[in-house]
């Protein structure tokens, strides 16, 4: 067996980690309103729990305002209730058949807590990648012991594995830095 095929198992898993991190980061509030902030808030409606995005259209109405236009007027009360219970710290107002969500400017204290949350999400992603690296490295070592991979290739594999980990680590850092700038603005 070729060590490269073992290392290539890491790439799709690492890409999943990045996709998950991207989704998580999109839900962290910044100074600019984004539909991603509210689209996954669960709404109790007619005895069911559904994400906001399945109940209406969510659009930006300004830098710190979102508008939710439910597909059915009977959803308005449930959406209003869910938004009021959410931890966004936003003011919610219903006008006609739309719901307006106004996000206040971020306080310094809230920015600090958001940066802490951002760091936790990034560290969790790094932890998952390290777990995958350990699994791949263990598999390479096992294959070396059984003679399926040569000793020279084992060390090449270690270098390539580390290079791949560094590459994904940089991607996580880039995503985090971009989000830090959004929070700071």
QUICOR-V937809 format. One line per field, one symbol per residue. burial: + if it has 9 or more other C-alpha atoms within 8 Angstrom, else -. Layout:
burial->???
This chain:
burial->--+--++-++--++--++--++-++++++++-+++-+++++++++----++++-++++++---+++++++----++-+++-+++-----+++-+--+++++++-------+--++--++-++--++-++--++--++-+++-++----+---++--++-++---+--++-+++-++--++-++--
